[in-house]
Amino acid sequence: MIAQFFVLSQRGDNIVFRDYRGEVSKGSAEIFFRKVKFWKEDEEEEAPPVFVELLQRIARVTKDYLGVLNEDSLRKNFVLVYELLDEVIDFGYPQTTSTEVLKSYVFNEPIVIDSARVPPLGPASMFMQGTKKMPGTAITKSVIVTEPGGRKREEIFVDIIEKISVTFSSSVNINMEQGYILTSEIDGTIQMKSYLTGSPEIRLALNEDLSIGRNSSSVYGENKPSLLAADYIVALFSLKLQIPPDGEFAAMNYRMTQEFKPPFRVNPLIEEAGQLKAEVIIKIHADFAPSVTANTITVQMPVPTYTARVSFELESGAVGQTADFKEGAKRLEWCLKKAGFSSMCFRFILFVLLFYKLYQFYNISILFVRIFISLRKMLQIVGGSEHTLRAKLTFSQESHGNIAREAGPINMNFTIPMYNASKLQVRYLHIAKKSPSYNPYRWVRYVTQSNSYVARL
């Protein structure tokens, strides 16, 4: 049972507030805000999973109606938001979170907000990113808003989202060769968002070399991928949706526990460098195709509690990389961001080539192309690239044991668009035709994220 529901801004202001039962004081939102603002990491209180799931579903259905979930969209569509909340929760009891069902009861039209103009709701965006969800910048329109002219653009978006968990053993030699894989798992979902009218039948076909069930073979090389558990699988490895619901929904969930090729190799090393000093070397290698580019990568490493200060040494020519020592948490953080400067450089080079007609001079054109390729490799985390961080630690007291046991493990967070480790592929997406001229747009995207990517020291 829910007594109150509210959405707060980052300043603590009430954006949405609904008191369902009148049993809680009106100042509860302020108390909650102060509790979250001054939250301590060592506190072990956890919200009941059922309420976290409900918040995620409310965020999803709100995003289906508004198109984009941020403070501006909530404020400008507060009438629609309150109407949705009254239908989703009745006197504190959840009723339904189905976008298709709510269409029969909610009649207000949303005011469309430009998603690029206002950032999402900061920490509140966690409810849109669940364990298997990732917001897409291309899917930011309402499921009930029509295009100019009264027509609705017929299209469907398919996201194959995989969260990978890998644990590496410690490096066993001075050459920083990565240890073997202790555990590995892929937790994936096929997420869809439909803007199709009439709820036509959809058939999604997967790769033919896919196997369902336990398989001890490895995916390295040419072996076929094996999914340990999958929902809604039918014959010939295709998904058949009789009446796909409007909005965002999960068409299939699967899990893979056999060995697969990790996208990154992490080589950590820590050793004493004199009295009250130690040196840390972290090397990461992008072990995927050069055509694939990873987004922001964050590497974290706990250090001994008696670490007083840290100095960093980044690789020469590093762009978009930052390193910091979180003294309160006694943790190193190394961030590698995908810079957007390469596309700007590319446009500038093309402009220069066209303006001065340098394309007539072969050698100069080749020079500019080589400069662009070098800039791209330097500014982006492309497949095959390698990055190294060196950190020098200074301690406030002597270490009385193995320093490697007092530091680590390495934890890595990343997102890789258009890449999936399980080799699951969509062969085709068939939509039943209502007429010979009916041909809706189809969009398919692959996203791989880290769930628990750990390397022991």
Salt bridges, closest charged atoms under 4 A:
ASP13 OD2 - ARG11 NE 3.08
ASP19 OD2 - LYS26 NZ 3.40
GLU23 OE2 - ARG21 NE 3.21
GLU30 OE2 - ARG34 NE 2.88
GLU43 OE1 - LYS35 NZ 3.72
GLU53 OE2 - ARG57 NE 2.93
ASP64 OD1 - LYS193 NZ 3.62
GLU71 OE2 - ARG11 NH2 3.46
GLU71 OE2 - ARG75 NE 3.02
ASP72 OD2 - LYS76 NZ 3.91
ASP72 OD2 - ARG117 NH2 3.25
ASP86 OD1 - ARG18 NE 3.20
GLU147 OE2 - LYS141 NZ 3.56
GLU155 OE2 - LYS141 NZ 2.42
GLU155 OE1 - ARG153 NE 3.03
ASP159 OD2 - ARG445 NH2 2.55
GLU185 OE2 - ARG255 NE 3.83
ASP187 OD1 - LYS132 NZ 3.51
GLU208 OE2 - ARG427 NH1 3.67
ASP246 OD2 - LYS103 NZ 2.17
GLU279 OE2 - ARG390 NH1 3.37
ASP287 OD1 - LYS261 NZ 3.82
ASP287 OD2 - ARG265 NH1 3.19
GLU315 OE2 - HIS387 ND1 2.71
ASP324 OD2 - LYS326 NZ 3.24
GLU333 OE2 - ARG331 NH2 2.89
GLU386 OE2 - HIS285 ND1 3.61
